[in-house]
Amino acid sequence: MATKLSLAIIITLLAALHQTTAAQTVHVVGDRLGWLVPPGGPIAYSTWADTETFVVGDTLVFNFKTGQQDVARVTKEAFDSCNAANPIWLQTIGPVNFTLNSGGEFYFIGTIARHCRLGQKLAINVTGGAPGPAPYSPPSTPSALVPAPERVPVRYVVGDGLGWFVPPGGELFYAAWAADKTFFIGDTLDFIFENGTQNVAVVTKAVYDSCDTDTTIALLTTSPATIALTTSGDHYFTSTYARHCDLGQKLAVSVIGDGSSGPTASPAPIPPPPPPSAPVPTPPRAPITYVVGDRLGWLVPPGGAIAYSTWAYDKTFIVGDTLVFNFRNGTQDVAVVSQAAFVSCDINTTTAVYTVSPVKITLTTPGSYYYSSTYPRHCNLGQQLAIDVIAASRTATSPTPSSA
């Protein structure tokens, strides 16, 4: 009898353990964005956290490139003030897994340079269990540091994989990209863009601040535009396309000497680009398939609603074109809505709802079209897109979703 009772207890405990284990979730912080200085500032990770539910036993995964980022667990006071002096826990080698083995609030920041102040910070609330600090096991002792070799010139691709364009989140995007980099004389900037849709203007600080792009030092119109940093000091870049500068397509970098002694050479003038060839008439435009958000896809965007309005801004949508919404099934959907529902985020009133990715919508008639998501708070957090579709013979205009 005692043996049967003991066996029953063991089976019950194993079943409970299995249920607990099965319920655990792995959260990849920022999803595809990873752990970095985010475009759009701290709203990126607070937006991500708002769509997740954290329970004791879950795991956070911080994906980052070793040497460029780190992750620290800190107190609320240190989180609010971006004080990285005395972290509770610090890891410098990515990726990092952190198990949430107690309930309560957890705070994480990046400790490198100005990363925290530029938005690399995450606060979450964990349910279940008693609040309190998670037990900490110190990381293994790192191997002895090896002296770094003498620095060689670095070739930077501006914006990394996103390239040079009107960025989601505004001008903070390129400021965040440059914040953790040190630019030396001899380094090179590569601006990658689609020819005919962007350019690179070298400008003064006054022009950079005012976005008065009628006056430039040099203008490069063919991608990739390569600029060698030959002098120390501040360098400013933007675009002369209409409103691109105002919408955040601008980059300022500070270049320091290469460490050699002696006076700095006088700035070398940047040669003007060759004169453009005579324009060639283009044939009638074929229908285009647009991937909404490009690499970002369709999700609650870092930076809020400006992400998709920025994406749509420099595009012309014509009858016959197709929109493709890419998302992870079960986490997003695509709702076709009226202008009123778009403005008010009334997700209970929809024209159509699509739940399986990829969603392909062909634009068959001219007019304004509005898209959002029916998931709770996704619309309010910026997952919405408004576009204007025109007939091939008309000139494009931008929709004004806030108007009556």
Secondary structure, 3 states (H helix, E strand, C coil): CHHHHHHHHHHHHHHHHHHHHHHCCEEECCHHHCCCCCCCCCHHHHHHHHCCCEECCCEEEECCCECCECEEEECHHHHHHCCCCCCCEEECCCCEEEECCCEEEEEEECCCCCCCCCCCEEEEEEECCCECCCCCCCCCCCCCCCCCCCCCCCEEECCHHHCCCCCCCCCHHHHHHHHCCCEECCCEEEECCCECCECEEEECHHHHHHCCCCCCCEEECCCCEEEECCCCEEEEEECCCCCCCCCCCEEEEEEECCCCCCCCCCCCCCCCCCCCCCCCCCCCCCCCEEECCHHHCCCCCCCCCHHHHHHHHCCCEECCCEEEECCCECCECEEEECHHHHHHCCCCCCCEEECCCCEEEECCCCEEEEEECCCCCCCCCCCCEEEEEECCCCCCCCCCCCCC
